[in-house]
């Protein structure tokens, strides 16, 4: 399984792009009044506080999937949420480095449907977050740390 995750991460990391953007604000006369560097921007939106995240801000890991997360790329903390379908609960979450090393593990998730994962102490790079379900299924998402 570790080799599969590594292969998926390596393949998808080639396609990954993370951008910084500069946002400009103008007054009614057309004069530039504000210039702001936006890190973790997606389609021009600013990064928001985890407590203020709405369903529209979350990124779906797949169209058919029930996992949502914010932001990607991440700087400090990843907000992860999932929908419980057919009583199939998430039992644990594990965070892996690109080399396959287990960095964090969150256990006993049966009664929860969300988790904040700190990334502040990790170096820049690509990480895999793997969710383990009660029916034995596993789903992984690729996270970029800036």
ABEGO torsion letter per residue (X at the ends): XAAAAAAAAAAAAAABBBBBBBBBBBBAAGBBABBBBBBGBBGGBBBBBAAABBAAABBBABAABABBBOBOBBAABBBBBBBBBGGBBBABBBBBBAAGBBABBBBGAAABABBBBBAAABBBEBBBBBBBBAAGBBBBBBBBBX
